[in-house]
Amino acid sequence: MIDQILSDGERVVVEADLLTKHGETIPYEFTGIPVEDDNRVIGVVGIGRRLSP
C-alpha cells in the first residue's frame, strides 16, 4: 500500500484481516494518502478502522 501511494501519489484504500495473538482474525480497512511539499511526496499518512463490531 505504501509503495502504491508513493509511486502513484494518490489515495489508496485496502481491506485486510489482522491476526490477533489469540489467533482471531479481525477485518480492517486501511486508507492512506500522500503528504506533499512543493508537489513532491515526502511521506504517507494513514488510518485503519475495524470493520466488525
mmCIF entry with sequence, helices, sheets and N, C-alpha, C, O atoms, coordinates in Angstrom:
data_MODEL
# 
_entry.id   MODEL 
# 
_entity.id                         1 
_entity.type                       polymer 
_entity.pdbx_number_of_molecules   1 
# 
_entity_poly.entity_id                      1 
_entity_poly.type                           'polypeptide(L)' 
_entity_poly.nstd_linkage                   no 
_entity_poly.nstd_monomer                   no 
_entity_poly.pdbx_seq_one_letter_code       MIDQILSDGERVVVEADLLTKHGETIPYEFTGIPVEDDNRVIGVVGIGRRLSP 
_entity_poly.pdbx_seq_one_letter_code_can   MIDQILSDGERVVVEADLLTKHGETIPYEFTGIPVEDDNRVIGVVGIGRRLSP 
_entity_poly.pdbx_strand_id                 A 
# 
loop_
_entity_poly_seq.entity_id 
_entity_poly_seq.num 
_entity_poly_seq.mon_id 
_entity_poly_seq.hetero 
1 1  MET n 
1 2  ILE n 
1 3  ASP n 
1 4  GLN n 
1 5  ILE n 
1 6  LEU n 
1 7  SER n 
1 8  ASP n 
1 9  GLY n 
1 10 GLU n 
1 11 ARG n 
1 12 VAL n 
1 13 VAL n 
1 14 VAL n 
1 15 GLU n 
1 16 ALA n 
1 17 ASP n 
1 18 LEU n 
1 19 LEU n 
1 20 THR n 
1 21 LYS n 
1 22 HIS n 
1 23 GLY n 
1 24 GLU n 
1 25 THR n 
1 26 ILE n 
1 27 PRO n 
1 28 TYR n 
1 29 GLU n 
1 30 PHE n 
1 31 THR n 
1 32 GLY n 
1 33 ILE n 
1 34 PRO n 
1 35 VAL n 
1 36 GLU n 
1 37 ASP n 
1 38 ASP n 
1 39 ASN n 
1 40 ARG n 
1 41 VAL n 
1 42 ILE n 
1 43 GLY n 
1 44 VAL n 
1 45 VAL n 
1 46 GLY n 
1 47 ILE n 
1 48 GLY n 
1 49 ARG n 
1 50 ARG n 
1 51 LEU n 
1 52 SER n 
1 53 PRO n 
# 
_struct_asym.id          A 
_struct_asym.entity_id   1 
# 
_struct_conf.conf_type_id            HELX_P 
_struct_conf.id                      HELX_P1 
_struct_conf.pdbx_PDB_helix_id       AA1 
_struct_conf.beg_label_comp_id       ILE 
_struct_conf.beg_label_asym_id       A 
_struct_conf.beg_label_seq_id        2 
_struct_conf.pdbx_beg_PDB_ins_code   ? 
_struct_conf.end_label_comp_id       ASP 
_struct_conf.end_label_asym_id       A 
_struct_conf.end_label_seq_id        8 
_struct_conf.pdbx_end_PDB_ins_code   ? 
_struct_conf.beg_auth_comp_id        ILE 
_struct_conf.beg_auth_asym_id        A 
_struct_conf.beg_auth_seq_id         2 
_struct_conf.end_auth_comp_id        ASP 
_struct_conf.end_auth_asym_id        A 
_struct_conf.end_auth_seq_id         8 
_struct_conf.pdbx_PDB_helix_class    1 
_struct_conf.details                 ? 
_struct_conf.pdbx_PDB_helix_length   7 
# 
_struct_conf_type.id          HELX_P 
_struct_conf_type.criteria    ? 
_struct_conf_type.reference   ? 
# 
_struct_sheet.id               AA1 
_struct_sheet.type             ? 
_struct_sheet.number_strands   3 
_struct_sheet.details          ? 
# 
loop_
_struct_sheet_order.sheet_id 
_struct_sheet_order.range_id_1 
_struct_sheet_order.range_id_2 
_struct_sheet_order.offset 
_struct_sheet_order.sense 
AA1 1 2 ? anti-parallel 
AA1 2 3 ? anti-parallel 
# 
loop_
_struct_sheet_range.sheet_id 
_struct_sheet_range.id 
_struct_sheet_range.beg_label_comp_id 
_struct_sheet_range.beg_label_asym_id 
_struct_sheet_range.beg_label_seq_id 
_struct_sheet_range.pdbx_beg_PDB_ins_code 
_struct_sheet_range.end_label_comp_id 
_struct_sheet_range.end_label_asym_id 
_struct_sheet_range.end_label_seq_id 
_struct_sheet_range.pdbx_end_PDB_ins_code 
_struct_sheet_range.beg_auth_comp_id 
_struct_sheet_range.beg_auth_asym_id 
_struct_sheet_range.beg_auth_seq_id 
_struct_sheet_range.end_auth_comp_id 
_struct_sheet_range.end_auth_asym_id 
_struct_sheet_range.end_auth_seq_id 
AA1 1 VAL A 12 ? LEU A 19 ? VAL A 12 LEU A 19 
AA1 2 THR A 25 ? ASP A 37 ? THR A 25 ASP A 37 
AA1 3 ARG A 40 ? ARG A 50 ? ARG A 40 ARG A 50 
# 
loop_
_atom_site.group_PDB 
_atom_site.id 
_atom_site.type_symbol 
_atom_site.label_atom_id 
_atom_site.label_alt_id 
_atom_site.label_comp_id 
_atom_site.label_asym_id 
_atom_site.label_entity_id 
_atom_site.label_seq_id 
_atom_site.pdbx_PDB_ins_code 
_atom_site.Cartn_x 
_atom_site.Cartn_y 
_atom_site.Cartn_z 
_atom_site.occupancy 
_atom_site.B_iso_or_equiv 
_atom_site.pdbx_formal_charge 
_atom_site.auth_seq_id 
_atom_site.auth_comp_id 
_atom_site.auth_asym_id 
_atom_site.auth_atom_id 
_atom_site.pdbx_PDB_model_num 
ATOM 1   N N  . MET A 1 1  ? 0.827   -1.190  0.000  1.00 0.00 ? 1  MET A N  1 
ATOM 2   C CA . MET A 1 1  ? 0.000   0.000   0.000  1.00 0.00 ? 1  MET A CA 1 
ATOM 3   C C  . MET A 1 1  ? 0.869   1.251   0.000  1.00 0.00 ? 1  MET A C  1 
ATOM 4   O O  . MET A 1 1  ? 0.617   2.188   -0.758 1.00 0.00 ? 1  MET A O  1 
ATOM 5   N N  . ILE A 1 2  ? 1.880   1.265   0.839  1.00 0.00 ? 2  ILE A N  1 
ATOM 6   C CA . ILE A 1 2  ? 2.757   2.436   0.908  1.00 0.00 ? 2  ILE A CA 1 
ATOM 7   C C  . ILE A 1 2  ? 3.488   2.631   -0.409 1.00 0.00 ? 2  ILE A C  1 
ATOM 8   O O  . ILE A 1 2  ? 3.595   3.759   -0.891 1.00 0.00 ? 2  ILE A O  1 
ATOM 9   N N  . ASP A 1 3  ? 3.990   1.565   -0.998 1.00 0.00 ? 3  ASP A N  1 
ATOM 10  C CA . ASP A 1 3  ? 4.665   1.666   -2.292 1.00 0.00 ? 3  ASP A CA 1 
ATOM 11  C C  . ASP A 1 3  ? 3.737   2.237   -3.358 1.00 0.00 ? 3  ASP A C  1 
ATOM 12  O O  . ASP A 1 3  ? 4.156   3.048   -4.183 1.00 0.00 ? 3  ASP A O  1 
ATOM 13  N N  . GLN A 1 4  ? 2.471   1.809   -3.337 1.00 0.00 ? 4  GLN A N  1 
ATOM 14  C CA . GLN A 1 4  ? 1.497   2.295   -4.329 1.00 0.00 ? 4  GLN A CA 1 
ATOM 15  C C  . GLN A 1 4  ? 1.239   3.783   -4.132 1.00 0.00 ? 4  GLN A C  1 
ATOM 16  O O  . GLN A 1 4  ? 1.176   4.533   -5.107 1.00 0.00 ? 4  GLN A O  1 
ATOM 17  N N  . ILE A 1 5  ? 1.090   4.219   -2.889 1.00 0.00 ? 5  ILE A N  1 
ATOM 18  C CA . ILE A 1 5  ? 0.864   5.641   -2.607 1.00 0.00 ? 5  ILE A CA 1 
ATOM 19  C C  . ILE A 1 5  ? 2.059   6.465   -3.082 1.00 0.00 ? 5  ILE A C  1 
ATOM 20  O O  . ILE A 1 5  ? 1.890   7.503   -3.721 1.00 0.00 ? 5  ILE A O  1 
ATOM 21  N N  . LEU A 1 6  ? 3.271   5.996   -2.764 1.00 0.00 ? 6  LEU A N  1 
ATOM 22  C CA . LEU A 1 6  ? 4.469   6.743   -3.143 1.00 0.00 ? 6  LEU A CA 1 
ATOM 23  C C  . LEU A 1 6  ? 4.667   6.788   -4.651 1.00 0.00 ? 6  LEU A C  1 
ATOM 24  O O  . LEU A 1 6  ? 5.105   7.809   -5.182 1.00 0.00 ? 6  LEU A O  1 
ATOM 25  N N  . SER A 1 7  ? 4.352   5.700   -5.352 1.00 0.00 ? 7  SER A N  1 
ATOM 26  C CA . SER A 1 7  ? 4.565   5.690   -6.802 1.00 0.00 ? 7  SER A CA 1 
ATOM 27  C C  . SER A 1 7  ? 3.461   6.424   -7.555 1.00 0.00 ? 7  SER A C  1 
ATOM 28  O O  . SER A 1 7  ? 3.738   7.112   -8.537 1.00 0.00 ? 7  SER A O  1 
ATOM 29  N N  . ASP A 1 8  ? 2.184   6.285   -7.097 1.00 0.00 ? 8  ASP A N  1 
ATOM 30  C CA . ASP A 1 8  ? 1.062   6.909   -7.800 1.00 0.00 ? 8  ASP A CA 1 
ATOM 31  C C  . ASP A 1 8  ? 0.751   8.311   -7.290 1.00 0.00 ? 8  ASP A C  1 
ATOM 32  O O  . ASP A 1 8  ? 0.201   9.129   -8.027 1.00 0.00 ? 8  ASP A O  1 
ATOM 33  N N  . GLY A 1 9  ? 1.097   8.597   -6.036 1.00 0.00 ? 9  GLY A N  1 
ATOM 34  C CA . GLY A 1 9  ? 0.791   9.897   -5.449 1.00 0.00 ? 9  GLY A CA 1 
ATOM 35  C C  . GLY A 1 9  ? -0.690  10.115  -5.221 1.00 0.00 ? 9  GLY A C  1 
ATOM 36  O O  . GLY A 1 9  ? -1.158  11.253  -5.220 1.00 0.00 ? 9  GLY A O  1 
ATOM 37  N N  . GLU A 1 10 ? -1.435  9.033   -5.027 1.00 0.00 ? 10 GLU A N  1 
ATOM 38  C CA . GLU A 1 10 ? -2.882  9.133   -4.841 1.00 0.00 ? 10 GLU A CA 1 
ATOM 39  C C  . GLU A 1 10 ? -3.328  8.352   -3.612 1.00 0.00 ? 10 GLU A C  1 
ATOM 40  O O  . GLU A 1 10 ? -2.586  7.533   -3.071 1.00 0.00 ? 10 GLU A O  1 
ATOM 41  N N  . ARG A 1 11 ? -4.559  8.624   -3.186 1.00 0.00 ? 11 ARG A N  1 
ATOM 42  C CA . ARG A 1 11 ? -5.180  7.924   -2.059 1.00 0.00 ? 11 ARG A CA 1 
ATOM 43  C C  . ARG A 1 11 ? -5.376  6.447   -2.396 1.00 0.00 ? 11 ARG A C  1 
ATOM 44  O O  . ARG A 1 11 ? -5.737  6.098   -3.519 1.00 0.00 ? 11 ARG A O  1 
ATOM 45  N N  . VAL A 1 12 ? -5.130  5.581   -1.400 1.00 0.00 ? 12 VAL A N  1 
ATOM 46  C CA . VAL A 1 12 ? -5.297  4.146   -1.581 1.00 0.00 ? 12 VAL A CA 1 
ATOM 47  C C  . VAL A 1 12 ? -6.114  3.604   -0.413 1.00 0.00 ? 12 VAL A C  1 
ATOM 48  O O  . VAL A 1 12 ? -5.899  3.983   0.739  1.00 0.00 ? 12 VAL A O  1 
ATOM 49  N N  . VAL A 1 13 ? -7.051  2.714   -0.723 1.00 0.00 ? 13 VAL A N  1 
ATOM 50  C CA . VAL A 1 13 ? -7.867  2.046   0.299  1.00 0.00 ? 13 VAL A CA 1 
ATOM 51  C C  . VAL A 1 13 ? -7.747  0.540   0.092  1.00 0.00 ? 13 VAL A C  1 
ATOM 52  O O  . VAL A 1 13 ? -7.942  0.044   -1.018 1.00 0.00 ? 13 VAL A O  1 
ATOM 53  N N  . VAL A 1 14 ? -7.426  -0.186  1.162  1.00 0.00 ? 14 VAL A N  1 
ATOM 54  C CA . VAL A 1 14 ? -7.334  -1.639  1.097  1.00 0.00 ? 14 VAL A CA 1 
ATOM 55  C C  . VAL A 1 14 ? -8.007  -2.241  2.320  1.00 0.00 ? 14 VAL A C  1 
ATOM 56  O O  . VAL A 1 14 ? -8.080  -1.617  3.379  1.00 0.00 ? 14 VAL A O  1 
ATOM 57  N N  . GLU A 1 15 ? -8.493  -3.458  2.157  1.00 0.00 ? 15 GLU A N  1 
ATOM 58  C CA . GLU A 1 15 ? -9.037  -4.226  3.277  1.00 0.00 ? 15 GLU A CA 1 
ATOM 59  C C  . GLU A 1 15 ? -8.126  -5.402  3.544  1.00 0.00 ? 15 GLU A C  1 
ATOM 60  O O  . GLU A 1 15 ? -7.609  -6.029  2.619  1.00 0.00 ? 15 GLU A O  1 
ATOM 61  N N  . ALA A 1 16 ? -7.931  -5.697  4.823  1.00 0.00 ? 16 ALA A N  1 
ATOM 62  C CA . ALA A 1 16 ? -7.078  -6.811  5.212  1.00 0.00 ? 16 ALA A CA 1 
ATOM 63  C C  . ALA A 1 16 ? -7.528  -7.331  6.570  1.00 0.00 ? 16 ALA A C  1 
ATOM 64  O O  . ALA A 1 16 ? -8.138  -6.607  7.356  1.00 0.00 ? 16 ALA A O  1 
ATOM 65  N N  . ASP A 1 17 ? -7.220  -8.588  6.832  1.00 0.00 ? 17 ASP A N  1 
ATOM 66  C CA . ASP A 1 17 ? -7.510  -9.175  8.140  1.00 0.00 ? 17 ASP A CA 1 
ATOM 67  C C  . ASP A 1 17 ? -6.275  -9.064  9.016  1.00 0.00 ? 17 ASP A C  1 
ATOM 68  O O  . ASP A 1 17 ? -5.166  -9.399  8.600  1.00 0.00 ? 17 ASP A O  1 
ATOM 69  N N  . LEU A 1 18 ? -6.488  -8.586  10.246 1.00 0.00 ? 18 LEU A N  1 
ATOM 70  C CA . LEU A 1 18 ? -5.413  -8.572  11.230 1.00 0.00 ? 18 LEU A CA 1 
ATOM 71  C C  . LEU A 1 18 ? -5.532  -9.834  12.073 1.00 0.00 ? 18 LEU A C  1 
ATOM 72  O O  . LEU A 1 18 ? -6.635  -10.248 12.430 1.00 0.00 ? 18 LEU A O  1 
ATOM 73  N N  . LEU A 1 19 ? -4.413  -10.434 12.385 1.00 0.00 ? 19 LEU A N  1 
ATOM 74  C CA . LEU A 1 19 ? -4.376  -11.644 13.186 1.00 0.00 ? 19 LEU A CA 1 
ATOM 75  C C  . LEU A 1 19 ? -3.974  -11.279 14.608 1.00 0.00 ? 19 LEU A C  1 
ATOM 76  O O  . LEU A 1 19 ? -2.895  -10.729 14.827 1.00 0.00 ? 19 LEU A O  1 
ATOM 77  N N  . THR A 1 20 ? -4.840  -11.584 15.578 1.00 0.00 ? 20 THR A N  1 
ATOM 78  C CA . THR A 1 20 ? -4.529  -11.288 16.972 1.00 0.00 ? 20 THR A CA 1 
ATOM 79  C C  . THR A 1 20 ? -3.604  -12.354 17.542 1.00 0.00 ? 20 THR A C  1 
ATOM 80  O O  . THR A 1 20 ? -3.406  -13.405 16.933 1.00 0.00 ? 20 THR A O  1 
ATOM 81  N N  . LYS A 1 21 ? -3.039  -12.077 18.713 1.00 0.00 ? 21 LYS A N  1 
ATOM 82  C CA . LYS A 1 21 ? -2.152  -13.053 19.336 1.00 0.00 ? 21 LYS A CA 1 
ATOM 83  C C  . LYS A 1 21 ? -2.901  -14.298 19.783 1.00 0.00 ? 21 LYS A C  1 
ATOM 84  O O  . LYS A 1 21 ? -2.282  -15.315 20.096 1.00 0.00 ? 21 LYS A O  1 
ATOM 85  N N  . HIS A 1 22 ? -4.246  -14.228 19.815 1.00 0.00 ? 22 HIS A N  1 
ATOM 86  C CA . HIS A 1 22 ? -5.072  -15.379 20.183 1.00 0.00 ? 22 HIS A CA 1 
ATOM 87  C C  . HIS A 1 22 ? -5.553  -16.162 18.960 1.00 0.00 ? 22 HIS A C  1 
ATOM 88  O O  . HIS A 1 22 ? -6.329  -17.108 19.093 1.00 0.00 ? 22 HIS A O  1 
ATOM 89  N N  . GLY A 1 23 ? -5.092  -15.770 17.770 1.00 0.00 ? 23 GLY A N  1 
ATOM 90  C CA . GLY A 1 23 ? -5.433  -16.486 16.549 1.00 0.00 ? 23 GLY A CA 1 
ATOM 91  C C  . GLY A 1 23 ? -6.727  -16.031 15.887 1.00 0.00 ? 23 GLY A C  1 
ATOM 92  O O  . GLY A 1 23 ? -7.162  -16.637 14.908 1.00 0.00 ? 23 GLY A O  1 
ATOM 93  N N  . GLU A 1 24 ? -7.343  -14.987 16.396 1.00 0.00 ? 24 GLU A N  1 
ATOM 94  C CA . GLU A 1 24 ? -8.578  -14.439 15.815 1.00 0.00 ? 24 GLU A CA 1 
ATOM 95  C C  . GLU A 1 24 ? -8.217  -13.492 14.680 1.00 0.00 ? 24 GLU A C  1 
ATOM 96  O O  . GLU A 1 24 ? -7.236  -12.755 14.776 1.00 0.00 ? 24 GLU A O  1 
ATOM 97  N N  . THR A 1 25 ? -9.002  -13.506 13.608 1.00 0.00 ? 25 THR A N  1 
ATOM 98  C CA . THR A 1 25 ? -8.803  -12.536 12.529 1.00 0.00 ? 25 THR A CA 1 
ATOM 99  C C  . THR A 1 25 ? -9.879  -11.461 12.629 1.00 0.00 ? 25 THR A C  1 
ATOM 100 O O  . THR A 1 25 ? -11.053 -11.749 12.861 1.00 0.00 ? 25 THR A O  1 
ATOM 101 N N  . ILE A 1 26 ? -9.455  -10.232 12.450 1.00 0.00 ? 26 ILE A N  1 
ATOM 102 C CA . ILE A 1 26 ? -10.346 -9.081  12.546 1.00 0.00 ? 26 ILE A CA 1 
ATOM 103 C C  . ILE A 1 26 ? -10.240 -8.293  11.246 1.00 0.00 ? 26 ILE A C  1 
ATOM 104 O O  . ILE A 1 26 ? -9.146  -7.868  10.877 1.00 0.00 ? 26 ILE A O  1 
ATOM 105 N N  . PRO A 1 27 ? -11.367 -8.087  10.537 1.00 0.00 ? 27 PRO A N  1 
ATOM 106 C CA . PRO A 1 27 ? -11.313 -7.329  9.286  1.00 0.00 ? 27 PRO A CA 1 
ATOM 107 C C  . PRO A 1 27 ? -11.095 -5.831  9.534  1.00 0.00 ? 27 PRO A C  1 
ATOM 108 O O  . PRO A 1 27 ? -11.754 -5.225  10.379 1.00 0.00 ? 27 PRO A O  1 
ATOM 109 N N  . TYR A 1 28 ? -10.159 -5.252  8.782  1.00 0.00 ? 28 TYR A N  1 
ATOM 110 C CA . TYR A 1 28 ? -9.843  -3.825  8.877  1.00 0.00 ? 28 TYR A CA 1 
ATOM 111 C C  . TYR A 1 28 ? -9.822  -3.215  7.487  1.00 0.00 ? 28 TYR A C  1 
ATOM 112 O O  . TYR A 1 28 ? -9.568  -3.890  6.490  1.00 0.00 ? 28 TYR A O  1 
ATOM 113 N N  . GLU A 1 29 ? -10.095 -1.925  7.452  1.00 0.00 ? 29 GLU A N  1 
ATOM 114 C CA . GLU A 1 29 ? -9.939  -1.139  6.232  1.00 0.00 ? 29 GLU A CA 1 
ATOM 115 C C  . GLU A 1 29 ? -8.854  -0.092  6.503  1.00 0.00 ? 29 GLU A C  1 
ATOM 116 O O  . GLU A 1 29 ? -8.895  0.610   7.513  1.00 0.00 ? 29 GLU A O  1 
ATOM 117 N N  . PHE A 1 30 ? -7.896  0.000   5.598  1.00 0.00 ? 30 PHE A N  1 
ATOM 118 C CA . PHE A 1 30 ? -6.817  0.965   5.735  1.00 0.00 ? 30 PHE A CA 1 
ATOM 119 C C  . PHE A 1 30 ? -6.888  1.966   4.596  1.00 0.00 ? 30 PHE A C  1 
ATOM 120 O O  . PHE A 1 30 ? -7.048  1.592   3.434  1.00 0.00 ? 30 PHE A O  1 
ATOM 121 N N  . THR A 1 31 ? -6.768  3.243   4.939  1.00 0.00 ? 31 THR A N  1 
ATOM 122 C CA . THR A 1 31 ? -6.752  4.315   3.954  1.00 0.00 ? 31 THR A CA 1 
ATOM 123 C C  . THR A 1 31 ? -5.449  5.088   4.129  1.00 0.00 ? 31 THR A C  1 
ATOM 124 O O  . THR A 1 31 ? -5.081  5.448   5.247  1.00 0.00 ? 31 THR A O  1 
ATOM 125 N N  . GLY A 1 32 ? -4.760  5.338   3.035  1.00 0.00 ? 32 GLY A N  1 
ATOM 126 C CA . GLY A 1 32 ? -3.521  6.106   3.083  1.00 0.00 ? 32 GLY A CA 1 
ATOM 127 C C  . GLY A 1 32 ? -3.504  7.161   2.003  1.00 0.00 ? 32 GLY A C  1 
ATOM 128 O O  . GLY A 1 32 ? -4.012  6.950   0.902  1.00 0.00 ? 32 GLY A O  1 
ATOM 129 N N  . ILE A 1 33 ? -2.912  8.303   2.326  1.00 0.00 ? 33 ILE A N  1 
ATOM 130 C CA . ILE A 1 33 ? -2.775  9.387   1.354  1.00 0.00 ? 33 ILE A CA 1 
ATOM 131 C C  . ILE A 1 33 ? -1.348  9.927   1.412  1.00 0.00 ? 33 ILE A C  1 
ATOM 132 O O  . ILE A 1 33 ? -0.690  9.846   2.450  1.00 0.00 ? 33 ILE A O  1 
ATOM 133 N N  . PRO A 1 34 ? -0.877  10.474  0.303  1.00 0.00 ? 34 PRO A N  1 
ATOM 134 C CA . PRO A 1 34 ? 0.465   11.048  0.301  1.00 0.00 ? 34 PRO A CA 1 
ATOM 135 C C  . PRO A 1 34 ? 0.485   12.416  0.992  1.00 0.00 ? 34 PRO A C  1 
ATOM 136 O O  . PRO A 1 34 ? -0.500  13.154  0.967  1.00 0.00 ? 34 PRO A O  1 
ATOM 137 N N  . VAL A 1 35 ? 1.605   12.729  1.597  1.00 0.00 ? 35 VAL A N  1 
ATOM 138 C CA . VAL A 1 35 ? 1.859   14.063  2.147  1.00 0.00 ? 35 VAL A CA 1 
ATOM 139 C C  . VAL A 1 35 ? 2.839   14.725  1.191  1.00 0.00 ? 35 VAL A C  1 
ATOM 140 O O  . VAL A 1 35 ? 3.907   14.182  0.906  1.00 0.00 ? 35 VAL A O  1 
ATOM 141 N N  . GLU A 1 36 ? 2.470   15.900  0.699  1.00 0.00 ? 36 GLU A N  1 
ATOM 142 C CA . GLU A 1 36 ? 3.280   16.555  -0.322 1.00 0.00 ? 36 GLU A CA 1 
ATOM 143 C C  . GLU A 1 36 ? 3.833   17.887  0.161  1.00 0.00 ? 36 GLU A C  1 
ATOM 144 O O  . GLU A 1 36 ? 3.248   18.557  1.012  1.00 0.00 ? 36 GLU A O  1 
ATOM 145 N N  . ASP A 1 37 ? 4.982   18.252  -0.408 1.00 0.00 ? 37 ASP A N  1 
ATOM 146 C CA . ASP A 1 37 ? 5.603   19.552  -0.195 1.00 0.00 ? 37 ASP A CA 1 
ATOM 147 C C  . ASP A 1 37 ? 6.186   19.976  -1.538 1.00 0.00 ? 37 ASP A C  1 
ATOM 148 O O  . ASP A 1 37 ? 7.009   19.264  -2.113 1.00 0.00 ? 37 ASP A O  1 
ATOM 149 N N  . ASP A 1 38 ? 5.768   21.117  -2.032 1.00 0.00 ? 38 ASP A N  1 
ATOM 150 C CA . ASP A 1 38 ? 6.214   21.588  -3.354 1.00 0.00 ? 38 ASP A CA 1 
ATOM 151 C C  . ASP A 1 38 ? 5.963   20.542  -4.433 1.00 0.00 ? 38 ASP A C  1 
ATOM 152 O O  . ASP A 1 38 ? 6.828   20.293  -5.272 1.00 0.00 ? 38 ASP A O  1 
ATOM 153 N N  . ASN A 1 39 ? 4.773   19.926  -4.412 1.00 0.00 ? 39 ASN A N  1 
ATOM 154 C CA . ASN A 1 39 ? 4.366   18.915  -5.398 1.00 0.00 ? 39 ASN A CA 1 
ATOM 155 C C  . ASN A 1 39 ? 5.265   17.686  -5.410 1.00 0.00 ? 39 ASN A C  1 
ATOM 156 O O  . ASN A 1 39 ? 5.376   17.004  -6.429 1.00 0.00 ? 39 ASN A O  1 
ATOM 157 N N  . ARG A 1 40 ? 5.910   17.403  -4.277 1.00 0.00 ? 40 ARG A N  1 
ATOM 158 C CA . ARG A 1 40 ? 6.760   16.226  -4.149 1.00 0.00 ? 40 ARG A CA 1 
ATOM 159 C C  . ARG A 1 40 ? 6.275   15.436  -2.939 1.00 0.00 ? 40 ARG A C  1 
ATOM 160 O O  . ARG A 1 40 ? 6.078   16.009  -1.867 1.00 0.00 ? 40 ARG A O  1 
ATOM 161 N N  . VAL A 1 41 ? 6.081   14.135  -3.094 1.00 0.00 ? 41 VAL A N  1 
ATOM 162 C CA . VAL A 1 41 ? 5.624   13.296  -1.989 1.00 0.00 ? 41 VAL A CA 1 
ATOM 163 C C  . VAL A 1 41 ? 6.767   13.132  -0.998 1.00 0.00 ? 41 VAL A C  1 
ATOM 164 O O  . VAL A 1 41 ? 7.849   12.660  -1.347 1.00 0.00 ? 41 VAL A O  1 
ATOM 165 N N  . ILE A 1 42 ? 6.505   13.534  0.260  1.00 0.00 ? 42 ILE A N  1 
ATOM 166 C CA . ILE A 1 42 ? 7.538   13.450  1.294  1.00 0.00 ? 42 ILE A CA 1 
ATOM 167 C C  . ILE A 1 42 ? 7.177   12.466  2.401  1.00 0.00 ? 42 ILE A C  1 
ATOM 168 O O  . ILE A 1 42 ? 7.966   12.238  3.318  1.00 0.00 ? 42 ILE A O  1 
ATOM 169 N N  . GLY A 1 43 ? 5.988   11.888  2.313  1.00 0.00 ? 43 GLY A N  1 
ATOM 170 C CA . GLY A 1 43 ? 5.572   10.934  3.333  1.00 0.00 ? 43 GLY A CA 1 
ATOM 171 C C  . GLY A 1 43 ? 4.183   10.399  3.066  1.00 0.00 ? 43 GLY A C  1 
ATOM 172 O O  . GLY A 1 43 ? 3.571   10.691  2.039  1.00 0.00 ? 43 GLY A O  1 
ATOM 173 N N  . VAL A 1 44 ? 3.696   9.610   4.007  1.00 0.00 ? 44 VAL A N  1 
ATOM 174 C CA . VAL A 1 44 ? 2.384   8.984   3.907  1.00 0.00 ? 44 VAL A CA 1 
ATOM 175 C C  . VAL A 1 44 ? 1.689   9.104   5.257  1.00 0.00 ? 44 VAL A C  1 
ATOM 176 O O  . VAL A 1 44 ? 2.315   8.944   6.305  1.00 0.00 ? 44 VAL A O  1 
ATOM 177 N N  . VAL A 1 45 ? 0.403   9.385   5.222  1.00 0.00 ? 45 VAL A N  1 
ATOM 178 C CA . VAL A 1 45 ? -0.399  9.372   6.442  1.00 0.00 ? 45 VAL A CA 1 
ATOM 179 C C  . VAL A 1 45 ? -1.560  8.412   6.207  1.00 0.00 ? 45 VAL A C  1 
ATOM 180 O O  . VAL A 1 45 ? -2.105  8.347   5.105  1.00 0.00 ? 45 VAL A O  1 
ATOM 181 N N  . GLY A 1 46 ? -1.935  7.671   7.241  1.00 0.00 ? 46 GLY A N  1 
ATOM 182 C CA . GLY A 1 46 ? -2.998  6.694   7.059  1.00 0.00 ? 46 GLY A CA 1 
ATOM 183 C C  . GLY A 1 46 ? -3.774  6.445   8.324  1.00 0.00 ? 46 GLY A C  1 
ATOM 184 O O  . GLY A 1 46 ? -3.406  6.882   9.415  1.00 0.00 ? 46 GLY A O  1 
ATOM 185 N N  . ILE A 1 47 ? -4.863  5.728   8.139  1.00 0.00 ? 47 ILE A N  1 
ATOM 186 C CA . ILE A 1 47 ? -5.726  5.360   9.259  1.00 0.00 ? 47 ILE A CA 1 
ATOM 187 C C  . ILE A 1 47 ? -6.295  3.966   8.982  1.00 0.00 ? 47 ILE A C  1 
ATOM 188 O O  . ILE A 1 47 ? -6.543  3.594   7.834  1.00 0.00 ? 47 ILE A O  1 
ATOM 189 N N  . GLY A 1 48 ? -6.491  3.225   10.037 1.00 0.00 ? 48 GLY A N  1 
ATOM 190 C CA . GLY A 1 48 ? -7.129  1.918   9.927  1.00 0.00 ? 48 GLY A CA 1 
ATOM 191 C C  . GLY A 1 48 ? -8.377  1.893   10.783 1.00 0.00 ? 48 GLY A C  1 
ATOM 192 O O  . GLY A 1 48 ? -8.406  2.457   11.876 1.00 0.00 ? 48 GLY A O  1 
ATOM 193 N N  . ARG A 1 49 ? -9.411  1.235   10.278 1.00 0.00 ? 49 ARG A N  1 
ATOM 194 C CA . ARG A 1 49 ? -10.631 1.133   11.074 1.00 0.00 ? 49 ARG A CA 1 
ATOM 195 C C  . ARG A 1 49 ? -11.155 -0.292  11.026 1.00 0.00 ? 49 ARG A C  1 
ATOM 196 O O  . ARG A 1 49 ? -11.138 -0.950  9.987  1.00 0.00 ? 49 ARG A O  1 
ATOM 197 N N  . ARG A 1 50 ? -11.613 -0.739  12.162 1.00 0.00 ? 50 ARG A N  1 
ATOM 198 C CA . ARG A 1 50 ? -12.175 -2.086  12.283 1.00 0.00 ? 50 ARG A CA 1 
ATOM 199 C C  . ARG A 1 50 ? -13.512 -2.136  11.568 1.00 0.00 ? 50 ARG A C  1 
ATOM 200 O O  . ARG A 1 50 ? -14.335 -1.234  11.724 1.00 0.00 ? 50 ARG A O  1 
ATOM 201 N N  . LEU A 1 51 ? -13.736 -3.178  10.787 1.00 0.00 ? 51 LEU A N  1 
ATOM 202 C CA . LEU A 1 51 ? -14.981 -3.298  10.024 1.00 0.00 ? 51 LEU A CA 1 
ATOM 203 C C  . LEU A 1 51 ? -16.048 -4.120  10.726 1.00 0.00 ? 51 LEU A C  1 
ATOM 204 O O  . LEU A 1 51 ? -17.193 -4.138  10.275 1.00 0.00 ? 51 LEU A O  1 
ATOM 205 N N  . SER A 1 52 ? -15.713 -4.796  11.808 1.00 0.00 ? 52 SER A N  1 
ATOM 206 C CA . SER A 1 52 ? -16.698 -5.591  12.526 1.00 0.00 ? 52 SER A CA 1 
ATOM 207 C C  . SER A 1 52 ? -16.886 -5.020  13.925 1.00 0.00 ? 52 SER A C  1 
ATOM 208 O O  . SER A 1 52 ? -15.989 -4.363  14.453 1.00 0.00 ? 52 SER A O  1 
ATOM 209 N N  . PRO A 1 53 ? -18.053 -5.267  14.531 1.00 0.00 ? 53 PRO A N  1 
ATOM 210 C CA . PRO A 1 53 ? -18.309 -4.711  15.876 1.00 0.00 ? 53 PRO A CA 1 
ATOM 211 C C  . PRO A 1 53 ? -17.415 -5.300  16.941 1.00 0.00 ? 53 PRO A C  1 
ATOM 212 O O  . PRO A 1 53 ? -17.519 -4.928  18.110 1.00 0.00 ? 53 PRO A O  1 
# 
